[in-house]
Amino acid sequence: MTGGDVMADLFLSYSQKDAVRAKQVADALTASGWSVWWDMNLDAGARFRQEIAKQLQSATCVIVLWSRASIESDWVVDEAEDGKRRGVLAQALLDDIQPPHGFRSIHCANLTDWTGNTHSPEDCGGRR
């Protein structure tokens, strides 16, 4: 999925420090048939803030990947706030941490032990 005028089903929010793990999540979601937008999809010359705002507002779901790095990111927290306000927030834990205050009462998928395998339910690390 590229930037520009293409709108995605899912907006993926994460810290740049977690780009490798975010790519695993994006790849798994794409393999499951979802269109995913994340900032790796920014086209050359795109206006960063405007494109993020457009994609964030048009996404059916905002998926936030919480990690030690992302709980410190103002960008991630702002994107999570937007998803929460619109009622379209989904959360996942990449590290054994708690989401920031204001997000702890919303269920999080646990991906702390997930290796990226989309074929084994035992590999997702989530609670059943």
Order of alpha helices (4+ residues) and beta strands (2+ residues): beta-alpha-beta-alpha-beta-alpha-beta-beta
